[in-house]
Amino acid sequence: TIDNGADLIQRLENYQEKDYLQSTTYFITLHIKDPYTSITHAQLLHTLKCFLDDFIREETIQGMNTMAILKLTEFLLQHQYFVFDNRIYQQVCGGDTGLYFMELLIDIYLFYWQQPLLRLDHQDQHEIFVRCFNDIFLTWNESKEKFHELLKTMNNNDSSIQYEVNVQTKEIHYLDVEIHRHHHSTLQTRVYHDWKYQPYVLPTLHGISSIRPSNTLRMALVRAVLCCSQLNDFQEEQQYIKYSFLFHQFSFSFIHQHIEDFFLDFNAFDLSSYHDQATYDELRRQVRQWNQQTRDEKRNRLDEAQKQCIWYIHSKLKGFAVHNAKQNPTQFLPRSFHDDVNSLDGIKIEIVGIPNYPLNTK
């Protein structure tokens, strides 16, 4: 799996360098529609069980066996409620889009659903296959008819998944990347913009830890370098970023200063003065290295966070009272813990309150 369109670029460039890109190569995208509402709970539980059986060798995971995990997951799926038109409804298919665990369950389901596509993507064929949650990109060097036959077989096996498919040979876009194939199988990539819906909106970027405008501008430049294979495309994207921030009332000096800081951080002093592809290629190398290092650090932080022990304390508090309780959660613990503060080292305490439904909800 990948996180964004830029993750695909280096794979495509390696694919081209190794002469796997042919004049007959198809670029294919599949967008899976409504994954949060189209997959039944039984299907999600079945693929979760398959995943645990296939990949978990230990008898327990953090003290829980496979059956306990499945039972807790079933309980969660069967106790999803939402309010509509002042009535409480139970969700019997799919789940909440804001629930990370639901995203994980869907990810596991799609992992098994995509297997027929992956079987044709073995190392012998050197094809590219990537998925960013419900968006798939792959290369294909057989007939278009054979690909559609494969999709038809997959539909017969599982009709719950609906998708939009796009098969092209010259140009295609995947997430936020636009891909062009020119004569002699030469690739050109750049940032994709839908001009019908995105006339100079501020960049929407995946995985940004801060919403500060300065950070958004910097990461937009990072994305531009990662996505744009040619210097002139990067310069056009840089202009787009400038106009987007000017359109939203940011000063020219603010924009200019942060762009200059970006180039200084990556030692690209000459890029603003000299239109040189070799200088730009060196900038891309440095930005890729920085991007990989940043990802590794983030992954390490997540690994450490997963090792943390969390205690959930359920209370009858609602609304702002829950917010106040979360500021000092230890008040809900027995007094023995107050006397021995060290016993809570490495433990995070979460207060869970009662959902605050509207007063006239039935």
C-alpha positions, 0 to 999 in steps of 0.5 A: 500500500501507499499513502499518496500519489507521490509514492507511485512516482519512484516505482514508475521511474524504476519501471521505465529505467528497467525497460519494462514500460512498453508502447503497449503498456496500459495504465489502469486505475480502479476507484472502489466506491462507498467502501464504508457502506457496501461491505457487510459485517459478516464479510469484514469478520470473515476476512479479519479471521483469515488475516489472523489465521494467515499472519499471526503465529502467536497464540495471543496478541497483547494478552488476547487470543484470536477468538477474543479479538473476533468477538470484540470486533463483532461487538463493535460492528453490531453496536454502531449507532447514528442520529438522523432526523432526531432518531437513533439508527443502528448501522447494520452494514459497513461502519463509521468513516471516522473510526480508524479500526473500521478503516483497518477492517476495510483495508484487510477486506480489500487486501483479500479482494485484490488477490486475483490482480496481485497473482498476475503481478508476480515478480516474473512480470515486473508489473506495478500494483499499488493501493491507497485505501480504495484507489488502485493503480497498476500497469498491464501488458496484456490485452484490455479484454483479458483485464476486463475478463478478470474483473468480470470473474472478480465481480462474480465472486464478490458483487458487493464491491463497486468501482470505477475503472479507467484504462489508458495508454498515453495519460492518466491521473492517480490521486494527486499525480498526473502521468504522461507517456510520450514517444519512445516510452518516456514518462512525464509526471506532475501534480494533478489539478481538477480545474473544475473544482480546484481553481487555486484552492490551498493545497490539500495534503495527506498526513500533515501534522500541522495546519499552519500555512507555513507548513502547508506551503512547505509540504506543497513544495515537497509534493511538487518536487516528488511528483514533477519529473521535469523542472518546467513542471515544477516551476509551473506548480510553484507558480500555482502554489504562489497564486493559491496563497495570494488568492487567499490573502497571504502576503507576497513577502510571506510566500517569497520568504517560505519558498526561499527557506525551502530552497535553502533547507535543501541547498538548492541555491541555484534553482531560482536563478538557473533553469537547470534540470541537473540541479533540479534532479539533485534537489529531487534526490535530497527531497526524496531522502528527507521524505524517506527519513521523515517517514521512518521517524514517524513509523518508529513513533507509531511503533512506540505508541502501539507499545503503550498500555491504555486504560479506558475508564467508562463514566456517565459524564457527558459533553464538557464534563467529559472534557474536564475529566480528561484533564485529570483522569487519575481522579477516577482511579483507586486511592492506592494509585495516587499514593504510588505514582510510579505504578502508572509509568507507561500507562495512558488513561482515557475517559469515555463518556456517554454520547451527547444525543439531541434532547428530542432524539427518539 
